[in-house]
Amino acid sequence: MALNNVRPTTVKFHCQQSKHGRLAKFPAPNGQSVSFAVLQYAAGSVNPPHTHPRAAELLFLFHGVLDVGLVDTTNKLYTQTLQAGDMSVFPKGLVHYLFNSNDKDFAIAVSAFSSASTGTVSVPASVFATGIVDAILAKSFKTDVATIQKIKAGRTSHKARDEALH
């Protein structure tokens, strides 16, 4: 996996994560408890709130603009707008998101992880696509079951993308 073959994308969000199968081409990470991913963001796309339960993430933006956000353990939101050449760090296990706020240009970033097996937990998918009873979600979000069902219906179109990413 290299940046020399990354091109503008029309896919809303695409992640090429390093896999052990690629170690034959680039064996240096083997046994080092690290991994990386090349991230491509189409104009206006988002990598929804998620966590990496087994790794911290260091993101370097090569091209474009990304608005990033991180929620700490006191539920305080920290946001930053990254320009090409900027970096951001997301501590292990904390909820974070990345959004390409430019509606005309793509963004490309590389994330380095402090684990060979980062794990990714998508907040929307883990809450709305796992079979938690609608009444429990409605009470948790202080809303009604109909609203929860509308949210779930809107997520159906994203299910295939979520599965492809993880």
C-alpha positions, 0 to 999 in steps of 0.5 A: 500500500502506497500513496503513489497510487491514491487518486481522487475518490467518489466513494464517500469514505474509503479506508485501506488498512494495512493487513498482515497479508501485505507484510511480504511486501513491507515486513517492517511492521511485523512484530512491532505492534503497529499498523497504519491505514491510508484514508481517502475522503470524498468531498463532504464525506465523514468517518462517523464517530468511532473508537479504537479500543486497542490503539491510539491513532496518529493522523497526518493529513497529506491533502485537503481539509479535515474537521476532526473531533474528539470526546474525552472521558468527561464528555468534553468535545475538542475540535480542530480543522486540519490543513495539509501537513497537520497532525492530530492524535486520538487516544486509545478508546476515545470517541472521535470523528473526521469530516471533509468539510470541503464540498469540492475537493477530496482529502487524503490522510495516513493514520498510524496505530499503536497496535497491529490489531486496532479494532474499530467500534462505529458508534452509529453501528454499535448503537443502531445496528446491533439489535438493541430494543427500540424501547431501550434506545428511546428511553436512553435518548429521551425520545420515542420509538418512532424516532429510533425507527427512523434513525435505523431506517436511515442507517440501512443504506450505510450498513454495507459501507460499515461492513466493508470498512471493518 
